[in-house]
């Protein structure tokens, strides 16, 4: 953090200076969110120039002066209050450093100059607060090629942000607030350690999972996202508490200190891995997702939630999601239908209509069943054959449990208004609404194979 937070940071619940002893996980207040925006020119911007850009984007800006101290590399700084904002922001300019290239996911892009924006998110609605901050940065500097989120170690291109924030009426998916890092040993052997970066700025402990077999990495990441999503709408349970994920699915949340003591020597996530890493320290308020009960009689050993992970992997588990999360996912999926349809058309055109056996465009469609008060929707996955405006011809991938007159493998017309989710599976990863960074680039590469 290049500067101390302005005085009004303490206006937010659990803001800077909060008593960590009052939080069962030992949180020391809310971590600031810092965006680093690549300046598109070789000459540095002036304070007046950047202030004017942000004033126009925000519809008004209150200049509150400058902060003393900070890095000697900083050319200038400004404390500002955008119109409608509840807390001040810090703007500054400094020489650029190596950044993650959104196209490759690895370091490889270094702008000459960057403009920084730092503030606190509202912990009562971190998703909406983050969306407003991203939109302000996008609108203030529309020519910036990259925006780097230093809290989650993620870089966003303009195209990435267009997918994340397709409309002013839509929030990004909750897990855009954090990223999940996977740490293993050399040669890809043995289990891995998954951990988040970004939840501290939401007033929540970071999440982890230890000793996860490599074949379950994807499902383990899905569970971490589900827990993080719930935590934004619910208070986290105390350390050692049980957290239900569904009618028969329970996990426990343990302090990392209580888990690493029983790790086998050399396991990822041990104490030696937790200081001075490339992605920062891994100590402090961190919750490890574990099985509901420990193993062992004489010595408790908290292990990864194998039973729940396997149930999710097999598709036999019903996971409860918050109403807000369900509504947000549905809205984003429908809003990004045109972009998905265009990506599908471009991919087919590039391959001259030849099907790629390892690339699948899937739609999750809710079809009605029952009548009256018992009416509901069954959500099923369909694979797209072609898009036609707000409709698609698609093939059903699973057997219906409640909807009558439909069988696995049937091809039918489905509507955008019935959509609740979508996914693109490819050798380069899985892409979803709000998590589709790099989809176009991946499809362009795959079209040539």
C-alpha positions in Angstrom: 0.0 0.0 0.0 1.7 3.2 -1.1 -0.2 5.5 1.3 -2.0 5.4 4.6 -5.8 5.4 4.2 -7.6 8.8 4.6 -9.3 9.6 7.9 -12.8 8.7 6.6 -11.8 5.0 6.2 -13.0 4.4 9.7 -16.5 5.4 8.6 -17.0 1.9 7.3 -17.9 -1.1 9.5 -14.7 -2.9 10.6 -12.6 -0.2 8.8 -8.9 0.5 9.3 -8.1 0.5 13.0 -10.7 -2.0 14.0 -9.9 -4.2 17.0 -8.8 -7.6 15.7 -9.6 -9.2 19.0 -13.3 -8.5 18.4 -13.2 -10.7 15.3 -13.1 -14.5 16.0 -10.7 -15.0 13.0 -8.4 -12.1 14.0 -9.2 -9.8 11.1 -7.4 -6.5 11.3 -10.0 -4.4 9.6 -10.7 -4.3 5.8 -7.8 -4.5 3.4 -7.8 -1.7 0.8 -8.5 -2.4 -2.8 -5.9 -1.2 -5.2 -6.2 -0.9 -9.0 -3.2 -0.3 -11.1 -4.2 1.2 -14.5 -1.7 1.1 -17.4 -1.3 4.6 -18.8 -1.4 4.4 -22.7 1.3 7.0 -23.3 5.1 7.1 -22.8 4.7 10.5 -21.1 3.4 10.6 -17.5 -0.1 12.1 -16.9 -0.3 15.2 -14.8 -2.4 15.4 -11.6 -4.8 17.8 -13.3 -5.2 15.6 -16.3 -6.1 12.5 -14.3 -8.4 14.4 -12.0 -10.3 15.8 -15.0 -10.7 12.2 -16.4 -12.1 10.9 -13.1 -14.3 13.9 -12.6 -16.0 13.4 -16.0 -16.4 9.7 -15.4 -17.8 10.1 -11.9 -20.1 13.1 -12.7 -18.2 15.2 -10.1 -15.1 15.0 -7.9 -14.2 16.6 -4.6 -10.5 17.4 -4.4 -9.4 16.8 -0.7 -5.8 17.5 -1.1 -2.7 15.3 -1.0 -1.2 12.8 1.4 2.3 13.1 2.8 4.8 10.2 2.6 4.5 7.2 0.4 7.0 5.8 -2.2 9.6 8.2 -3.6 8.8 6.9 -7.1 5.3 8.5 -6.9 5.1 11.6 -9.1 2.0 13.0 -7.4 -1.0 11.9 -5.4 -4.6 13.2 -4.8 -7.2 12.3 -2.2 -10.6 12.6 -3.9 -14.3 11.9 -3.2 -16.2 10.9 -6.4 -19.8 12.0 -6.6 -22.0 9.5 -4.7 -19.1 7.7 -3.1 -19.2 7.1 0.7 -15.5 7.0 1.2 -12.5 8.8 -0.4 -10.1 7.4 -2.9 -6.4 7.9 -3.4 -5.1 8.6 -6.9 -1.4 8.6 -7.9 1.0 8.2 -10.7 4.3 6.2 -10.7 6.6 4.3 -13.1 5.1 1.0 -14.3 6.3 -2.4 -13.1 6.0 -5.8 -14.7 2.3 -6.8 -14.8 0.4 -10.0 -15.6 -0.5 -10.1 -19.3 -4.2 -11.0 -19.6 -3.6 -12.8 -22.8 -1.1 -15.3 -21.3 -1.8 -15.2 -17.6 1.9 -14.7 -16.9 4.2 -11.7 -16.3 5.0 -10.1 -19.6 3.6 -6.6 -19.9 5.3 -3.4 -18.5 3.7 0.0 -19.1 5.9 3.0 -18.9 3.6 4.7 -16.4 0.6 3.7 -14.3 -2.2 5.4 -12.5 -3.2 3.9 -9.1 -6.6 4.0 -7.4 -6.9 2.9 -3.8 -10.0 2.8 -1.6 -12.0 0.5 0.7 -15.0 -1.5 -0.4 -18.2 -1.5 1.5 -18.3 -4.9 3.3 -22.1 -4.8 3.4 -22.1 -5.0 -0.4 -18.6 -5.6 -1.6 -19.7 -6.9 -5.1 -21.6 -3.7 -6.0 -18.9 -1.6 -4.5 -16.2 -3.3 -6.5 -18.3 -3.0 -9.7 -18.6 0.7 -9.2 -14.8 1.1 -8.7 -14.1 -1.0 -11.9 -16.6 1.0 -13.9 -15.1 4.3 -12.7 -11.6 3.2 -13.7 -12.8 1.9 -17.1 -14.8 5.1 -17.9 -12.1 7.5 -16.7 -9.4 5.8 -18.8 -11.0 4.1 -21.7 -7.8 3.7 -23.6 -6.0 1.9 -20.8 -5.0 -1.6 -22.2 -4.8 -3.3 -18.8 -6.1 -2.8 -15.3 -4.3 -4.8 -12.7 -6.1 -5.7 -9.4 -3.3 -5.8 -6.8 -5.6 -7.4 -4.2 -6.3 -10.5 -6.2 -3.2 -10.5 -8.4 -5.3 -10.4 -11.6 -5.0 -8.4 -14.8 -8.0 -7.4 -16.9 -8.0 -6.4 -20.5 -10.7 -4.2 -21.9 -12.4 -7.2 -23.3 -12.3 -9.1 -20.0 -14.0 -6.1 -18.3 -16.7 -5.9 -21.0 -17.5 -9.6 -20.2 -17.4 -9.0 -16.5 -19.5 -5.9 -16.6 -21.8 -6.2 -19.6 -24.4 -3.7 -18.3 -24.7 -1.0 -15.7 -27.6 -2.9 -14.2 -25.6 -6.1 -13.7 -23.0 -6.8 -11.0 -20.0 -9.1 -11.7 -20.1 -12.6 -10.2 -19.1 -12.7 -6.6 -15.9 -14.6 -7.1 -14.5 -11.9 -9.4 -13.5 -10.3 -6.0 -10.9 -13.0 -5.4 -8.7 -15.4 -7.3 -7.6 -18.9 -6.3 -4.0 -19.9 -6.5 -3.0 -23.6 -6.7 0.4 -24.5 -5.3 2.0 -27.9 -5.8 5.4 -29.4 -5.7 7.8 -29.8 -8.7 6.9 -32.1 -11.6 3.2 -31.9 -10.6 3.4 -34.8 -8.2 1.4 -35.1 -5.0 -1.5 -33.1 -3.6 -1.9 -29.3 -3.9 -2.8 -26.3 -1.7 -5.5 -24.0 -2.9 -5.9 -20.5 -1.4 -7.6 -17.3 -2.2 -6.5 -13.7 -2.5 -9.1 -10.9 -2.2 -11.5 -11.8 0.6 -9.7 -9.7 3.2 -10.9 -6.6 1.3 -14.5 -7.9 1.9 -14.0 -8.1 5.6 -13.7 -11.9 5.4 -10.9 -14.4 6.1 -9.1 -15.8 3.1 -10.1 -19.4 2.3 -7.8 -22.4 1.8 -7.9 -26.1 1.2 -5.0 -28.4 1.9 -3.8 -31.8 0.6 -6.2 -31.9 -2.3 -5.5 -34.6 -4.9 -4.8 -33.1 -8.3 -7.8 -34.8 -9.9 -10.1 -32.8 -7.7 -8.6 -29.3 -8.2 -11.5 -28.0 -10.3 -14.2 -29.2 -7.9 -12.2 -27.9 -4.9 -12.0 -24.5 -6.5 -15.8 -24.6 -7.1 -16.4 -25.3 -3.4 -14.1 -22.5 -2.4 -16.1 -20.1 -4.6 -19.4 -21.4 -3.2 -18.2 -20.7 0.4 -16.8 -17.3 -0.5 -20.1 -16.4 -2.2 -22.0 -17.4 0.9 -19.7 -15.4 3.1 -20.5 -12.2 1.3 -24.2 -12.5 2.4 -23.7 -14.3 5.7 -21.4 -13.9 8.7 -18.7 -16.5 8.7 -19.0 -19.1 11.4 -16.4 -19.0 14.2 -13.3 -21.1 13.9 -14.1 -24.8 14.2 -17.7 -24.2 13.3 -19.8 -26.4 10.9 -21.1 -24.8 7.7 -23.9 -26.6 5.9 -23.7 -26.4 2.1 -26.9 -28.4 1.5 -29.3 -30.8 3.2 -26.6 -33.5 3.6 -23.4 -31.6 3.0 -21.4 -30.2 5.8 -17.9 -28.8 6.1 -15.9 -27.3 8.9 -13.7 -24.2 8.9 -10.5 -24.3 10.9 -7.6 -21.9 11.6 -4.7 -22.6 9.3 -2.4 -22.9 12.3 -4.4 -25.9 13.6 -4.1 -27.6 10.2 -0.5 -27.2 9.2 0.8 -28.8 12.4 -0.3 -32.2 11.1 0.7 -31.8 7.5 3.3 -34.4 6.2 6.7 -32.8 5.8 7.1 -31.1 2.5 3.4 -30.7 1.8 2.3 -27.5 0.0 0.9 -25.0 2.5 3.3 -25.9 5.3 4.8 -23.1 7.4 7.8 -22.7 5.1 5.5 -21.8 2.2 3.7 -19.1 4.1 6.1 -16.2 4.2 7.6 -14.0 1.5 5.9 -15.8 -1.4 5.6 -14.3 -4.9 1.9 -13.6 -4.1 2.5 -12.2 -0.6 2.3 -13.7 2.9 -0.1 -16.5 3.7 -0.6 -16.0 7.4 -3.2 -14.0 9.4 -6.9 -14.5 9.1 -7.3 -17.6 7.0 -9.9 -20.3 7.1 -9.1 -23.8 5.9 -12.1 -25.8 4.5 -12.1 -29.2 6.1 -14.2 -32.3 6.5 -16.9 -31.9 9.2 -15.1 -34.2 11.6 -11.4 -34.7 12.1 -9.6 -38.0 11.7 -7.6 -39.8 14.4 -8.3 -40.8 18.0 -5.3 -39.5 20.0 -4.5 -36.7 17.7 -7.0 -34.7 15.7 -6.1 -34.4 12.0 -8.2 -32.0 9.9 -8.3 -33.1 6.3 -9.8 -31.9 3.0 -13.6 -32.4 2.7 -13.3 -35.6 0.6 -16.9 -36.8 1.0 -18.4 -33.5 -0.1 -15.9 -33.0 -2.9 -16.7 -36.4 -4.3 -20.4 -35.8 -4.1 -19.9 -32.5 -6.0 -17.7 -34.3 -8.5 -20.3 -37.0 -9.1 -23.2 -34.5 -9.5 -25.1 -36.2 -6.6 -25.0 -33.2 -4.3 -27.6 -30.4 -4.2 -25.8 -27.2 -3.0 -27.8 -24.3 -1.6 -26.9 -21.0 -3.1 -28.0 -17.6 -1.8 -31.0 -16.1 -3.6 -28.9 -13.1 -4.6 -26.2 -15.3 -6.1 -28.7 -17.3 -8.1 -30.4 -14.2 -9.4 -27.1 -12.6 -10.3 -25.8 -15.7 -12.2 -29.0 -15.9 -14.2 -28.9 -12.2 -15.1 -25.3 -12.3 -16.2 -25.8 -15.5 -18.2 -28.7 -13.9 -20.1 -26.9 -10.6 -20.5 -23.9 -12.3 -22.1 -25.9 -14.4 -24.5 -25.0 -12.2 -27.5 -21.3 -12.4 -26.8 -21.5 -16.2 -26.4 -23.5 -16.6 -29.6 -20.9 -14.5 -31.4 -18.0 -16.5 -30.0 -19.7 -19.7 -31.1 -20.4 -18.3 -34.6 -16.8 -17.0 -35.0 -15.4 -20.4 -33.9 -17.5 -22.4 -36.3 -16.6 -20.0 -39.1 -12.9 -20.3 -38.4 -13.2 -24.1 -38.5 -15.3 -24.0 -41.6 -18.1 -25.8 -39.8 -16.0 -28.7 -38.7 -16.8 -29.8 -35.1 -14.0 -29.7 -32.6 -14.2 -32.8 -30.4 -12.8 -31.1 -27.3 -14.7 -27.7 -27.4 -18.3 -27.7 -26.0 -20.7 -24.7 -25.7 -23.2 -25.6 -23.0 -26.4 -23.9 -21.9 -28.2 -24.5 -18.6 -31.9 -24.2 -19.3 -34.7 -24.1 -16.7 -37.8 -26.0 -18.0 -41.1 -25.9 -16.1 -42.8 -28.8 -14.5 -45.8 -29.2 -12.2 -48.8 -26.9 -11.9 -50.1 -24.2 -9.5 -48.3 -23.8 -6.2 -46.2 -26.9 -7.0 -44.9 -25.4 -10.3 -41.1 -25.3 -10.5 -38.2 -25.5 -13.0 -35.8 -28.3 -13.6 -32.4 -27.0 -14.7 -30.6 -29.2 -17.4 -27.5 -28.8 -19.5 -27.8 -28.6 -23.3 -25.0 -28.6 -25.9 -25.4 -25.9 -28.5 -25.7 -26.8 -32.2 -26.4 -23.3 -33.4 -27.7 -19.9 -32.3 -30.6 -18.1 -33.9 -31.1 -14.7 -32.3 -32.5 -15.2 -28.8 -33.0 -19.0 -29.5 -30.6 -21.9 -29.9 -30.9 -25.4 -31.2 -29.3 -27.6 -28.5 -29.0 -31.2 -27.5 -30.0 -32.4 -24.0 -27.0 -33.9 -22.1 -28.7 -35.5 -19.1 -31.9 -37.5 -18.3 -34.7 -35.3 -16.9 -36.0 -36.2 -13.5 -39.2 -34.2 -13.5 -39.9 -32.8 -17.0 -42.0 -35.1 -19.1 -41.8 -35.7 -22.8 -38.0 -35.1 -23.0 -35.1 -37.6 -23.2 -31.4 -37.5 -23.0 -30.0 -36.7 -26.5 -33.1 -34.9 -27.7 -32.5 -31.7 -29.8 -34.9 -28.9 -29.2 -35.2 -25.1 -29.4 -34.4 -23.3 -26.2 -34.9 -19.6 -25.3 -32.6 -17.0 -23.9 -35.3 -16.3 -21.3 -35.0 -19.9 -20.0 -31.2 -19.6 -19.5 -29.8 -19.8 -16.0 -26.1 -20.4 -16.8 -23.6 -21.3 -19.5 -20.2 -22.9 -19.9 -17.6 -23.4 -22.6 -15.4 -26.4 -22.0 -12.1 -26.5 -23.8 -8.5 -27.9 -23.5 -7.5 -24.4 -22.3 -10.0 -24.4 -19.4 -13.6 -23.8 -18.6 -15.2 -20.4 -19.3 -18.4 -19.1 -17.7 -20.4 -15.9 -17.3 -18.2 -13.4 -15.5 -15.2 -15.8 -15.7 -14.7 -15.7 -19.4 -11.4 -13.8 -19.5 -9.3 -15.1 -22.5 -12.2 -17.0 -24.1 -11.8 -15.3 -27.5 -8.1 -15.8 -27.5 -8.4 -19.5 -26.5 -11.0 -20.1 -29.3 -8.8 -18.4 -31.9 -5.9 -20.8 -30.9 -8.1 -23.9 -30.8 -9.7 -23.1 -34.2 -6.3 -23.8 -35.8 -6.0 -27.2 -34.2 
